[in-house]
Amino acid sequence: MSKKTAKIQAEKYIEVDKVLYPQIQEEFEKIETGKSFSKTDVRMIHFSDKVDKTLRILKAIDTSELHEIVDEKIIEIIEHNINFIYDDLLYIQRRLLGYEFADDLKVPVSKYLKSVAGDDSNYKKWAKHPDELLHKFIEMLTHPDNVETYRNQIKRMALGTMSQKEFNKIFQATKHKMIELHKPKLGDPEKTSAKFESFSEYKTYNYEA
């Protein structure tokens, strides 16, 4: 170990913590709220590359080298921050992957869903009509919590090479992951026939005291 090596590791951490990660957070928030370039813009590729680069830098940081310049308590804080940033960047990375797949899925999945949407009981719990079902199913499938799990299946759906039988099995196995159209509470006429606008609203509505 040497102070020179420790300084290199510290500089990597500072670059991520003070420069790259704040930039990524700010840009991602703009993308999510529609205040930046669209999710299909070529600049999304550059943004994705930036996320990948930052993850690589984090993985390359050797905190054991930092003992030469900071005490153990500071190292523990740095390690905690590295783990937090890494997990957040993985979430963003999966979100970007979902964006990449979403547009490619619209046409083929709309065809697959025709046989499913023929039976109202298959979707009326989650959507008022087939177009809404299409939107919610793709949104669920490309969600960061699901996109890696179903990555191979999503690719085959997008290519249209998945059989209808396999698609039906996946739909039946995953439809519970879609947010349901909620029923109004007693004495809450304004919520009649409404649906949740977000998962935050869903949680607030169902878990409020």
N, C-alpha and C positions, 0 to 999 in steps of 0.2 A: 504493500500500500504506500501511496505517496500523496502529498498535498496536491500535486499537479493532477493526478488521476481523480482525486476527490473533487477538485474544482471542475473537471470536465463533467462528472456526474451531476454536480450541483447546477451547472449551466444548462444541462439537458432538462432538469426538473423545472428550473426557472423559465425556460423557453416555453414549456407546456403550460405551467401554472399561470404565468403572467401574460403570455402572448397568444399562443395557439388555442388553448381551451376557451378563454373568453371570446375570442374571435368566432370560434365554432358555435358556441352557445348563442351568441348574438345573431349570427347568420341563420342558424337552425330555427330560432324563434320566428324570424322574419319569414322563412319558408313555410313554417307551419301555419302562420296567420295570413299567408298570401301577400305579405308586404315586400317580398323579394322576388327573384326570378321564379318562374313556374317550375313545377316538379319534373317537367319533361325537358327543360332547357338544357343545352349542352353544358352550361356552367355548373349544373348539378354534378357532372363528372368530376370537375375540378374540386368542388366542395367535398365530394366523396373521397377523392385522392388525399385531400388535406386531413380528413378524419383518419384514413388508413395510415398516413405518415405519422400522425400524432400517437396513434396506438403503438406503432413500431418504436417510436422514441421512448415511450413509457416502458415497454417490455425490455428495452436495452439499458434502463437505469439500474445500476448496481448500488443499492443503498448501503451495503456493507462497506463500501469505499469511503462513505461520508464520515466515518469515525475520526478521520484525520482533521476535520475542520469543524464539526458540530458535535454536541453531546447526544446521549442516547434518547433523551426526551424529545429533542427536535427531530431525530431520525424517525421516531415512532409517529410523530405528526405527519412527516413527509410521506411515510409509507401508507398511512391512512388516506391522505389526500390522493396519492397515486392510485390506490385501489378504488376510491370513489370516482375519480375522473375516468379511469379505465372502464368501469361498469357503465357509466353514463355514455361514454363514447361507443361502447358496444350496442347500447340501446339505439343511439342515433344511427349507427351503421346498419342495424336491422331495419330501422325505419326507412332508410334510404333504399334498402333492398326491396322493401314493400312497395315504395313508389315506383321502382323500376318495373316490377311485375304488374302493378295495378292496371295500367293502360293496355298491356298485352293480353290481359285476362278478359276484358269486357266482351268482346265478340264471341270467343269460344265458350265462355261460361254462360253467356245468355242462351246459347244453343243447348248446352247441357241442362240448364235449368228448366227448359220448356217442359220436359217430361215430369220434373218435380213439381213445377208450379201448376200442373194440371189438377193436382189434388190440393184443395185449399187447406186441408189439415196439415199439410207439410210446411206451410209458411205463414198462415194467418196470425200465428202467435208472434211472429217477428216482423212481418211487413204487411202493408195494406194492399199491395199490388206487386206483380212480378218485377217491375223496374226497381222498386225499393228493395226487394229481396236480392236482386243482382248487386246493387250497391252495397248492401249490408254484408252479404256473403263475401264479396271481394275484400271489403274493409276488414272483416274478421280474419280472413285467411292470410292477408298481408300484414296483419298487426305484428309488432315486434315480438310478442309472446308466442306467435304461431309460425311466422314466416320461415324460420330455420327448420322447424319440425316437418313442415310440409313442402320444403323447397323443391324436392324432386317431383312431387305430385303437381305442384304449381307450374313447373316448367312444362310438364306433359300436357296439362290443361291448356296452357298458353299456345302450345304447338298443335293442339287438337288431336293428339295421339292417344289420349286416355279413352278407354272404353266407357260407354254410358253406365254400364254396370258398376265399374270401379268408382266413377264419379258419384253415383247414387249412394254407395257405401260410405264415401268420405263425407258427403252432405249429411247423411243420417248420424254419423259419428261426431260431427263438428257443429251442427246447427244450434246446439245448446249454448255455444260460445257467443252467439249473436245476442245483442241486448234486445230483450223482449219489448213489444209495445205494452206499456203498462196500463193497468186498469185504474180508474180514479178512486181515490179514497172516499169514504162516505162524507158527504157535506163539502165536496171539493168539485163543484160542477165545472170550473174552468179547466180542469184536467181531463174532462171527458173526451175520449177518442184521441188524446194527445199521445205523444211519444217522447222519450228522453232525447234531448238535444246533445247530450254528452254523457260520458261515463261518470263524470263528477256529479252531474244532476241526478243520475241513476242512484249513486251511492247516497247522496244527500237526501233524496226522496225516500229511500227505503230504510235508512238507518237513523233518521232524525228521531229525537225523543218524542 
